[in-house]
């Protein structure tokens, strides 16, 4: 079952990325971070654990839903609050993000699909 779910997630993410290239309105701006070779880091956040590559969070900015990475420069702090603080600081400093979307639903779906793709890539 998980294998089929991962395949579906990969397909849906590819469709979203293709839609972005074709100007589908829910993708306002594509991600500007190369996610193809993200490092795997130990996730020490209570209740999560395991390995993370692309743990993310969302913010609203100028009417757009922005997905931000909380694994910043190969590091993930041991608390969710600190990870979010550092992610926001990193975004403000660099402008790097995992995509900007027209709706919260689209940003949530994109983040979920990206997570699924990373699970597929890392074999987790």
Secondary structure as UniProt FT lines:
FT   HELIX           2..21
FT   TURN            22..23
FT   TURN            25..26
FT   STRAND          27..29
FT   TURN            36..37
FT   STRAND          41..42
FT   TURN            46..48
FT   STRAND          51..52
FT   STRAND          56..61
FT   TURN            62..63
FT   STRAND          64..69
FT   TURN            73..74
FT   HELIX           80..94
FT   STRAND          100..101
FT   HELIX           104..122
//
